[in-house]
Amino acid sequence: MDRKKYVIMMAAGSGSRMGAAMPKQFIELEGKAVLQRTIELFLKACPDIKIITVLPEQFIGYWRDYCLEKNFICPQVLVKGGITRFHSVRNALDKVPDGALVAVHDGVRPLVSENLVKEMFSKAENVPGLIPVIPCVDTMKVLNTVKEKDGSETLVTAEGQTVDRSVLFGAQTPQIFQSEVIKEAYSQPYDTAFTDDASVVLKYGKNLSYHIGERFNIKITTQDDLILAKAILSLCDASSR
């Protein structure tokens, strides 16, 4: 079955950790808004993909104006974000039909490769859900936070607890699902344990498959991330010349 492809572009965050006047998805990265770069990447990888962009309600007009000003001609369904990421995804899923493949991607991950997107959509045809992950390379420590008398906090070793790094992986996006599976999973009540779409689908009792992701597929959350993204783009541009 050759399912139609959709991507829910998650860009409803306020970007408070960036410390900028503008939410991070609208900050320019080498002349283009981060969100524009992310959408363009998916359109290059899958030209027939349907774009659903989830935005803060107060920035929907801003994004329309930005696309006109930049001549960024891209058919999009614009959806108002909810009170949590869970509710934002649920709002967007109302625009997705059954029988499709739907990717949920962070709008502030503009450096995912076209190749990874293509590979994942191809593999996702045959599984309920496919999640990109990368192996943990750092030594992990289990620590407790202790509050001192002066109100400061100190990290201390959690005695008797160790972590086997070989079984730890970091989840990325795009996370791709058969649309009927993820829509059913999002019919569940909200749970604070829902940190991504994979956690929602797992709670619903569906098995997931995994695909090795990419180190450069970073989520731009802080000013340091923005600096790193600019450096990666510069290296990629230099290598393509």
C-alpha positions, 0 to 999 in steps of 0.5 A: 500500500502506497500511503499518502505522506503528511508531516505535522510541523510542530512550531507552537512553542514559545521558545523561552529558553532561547532568551530572544524576543521572537520564538525560536522557530521564527529566528533567522538561520543564515537568511531564512527562518528556522521553520522555513528551512525545516519545511523546505527540507521535507518538500525536497525529500518528498515533493508530494508531502502535505504540510500541517504547521502548528503555531502559537495562535498569536503568530499565525498572522505573522507566519502568513505575512512572513511567507508572503514577504519571503515569497515562500510559496508552500501550501500549508494547513495552519493549526492553532497550538494547544496548552501542551505539545500533546494537545497541539498534535491532537489538534493537527491530527484532525487534519490527517485522514486514515490510510496515510503516513504521518510524520511528527517533526520538531519545526526547530530541527532544520538539519535533518537530512533528506536521505533520513526522511526518505529512508524513514518514510520508506521503512514506515510503510510496513510498521505502526510507528518508526522512531529515529534514535541515536546511541548515547555516547556520554558516560551517564551519572545518576545524581540527586539534587540536595537543597542547602540551607541557603537555598542553593542546590547541590548535585550528589551521587545517588548511591547504589545506582548505575546506568548501562550506557549501551542500552540508552538511546536519545529519541529524535524526530521525525517520528512517523506513524500509520495515521490510524494508529497515532490518531487512535493513540491520541484519543487517550486522556493526557498524561504528564508521562507523554514526552513525545509521540512515541510515548503516547503510542506505546502507552496505547499498546502499539509496538514501535520500530527504530531507525538510527538517526543523525548526530547533526539532527539537533533541536535548536532550543538555546543560543548555543544550539543556534551557534552550532547550527550555523557552524554545521550549515557552514561546513555543509555548504563548504563541503558541497562546493 
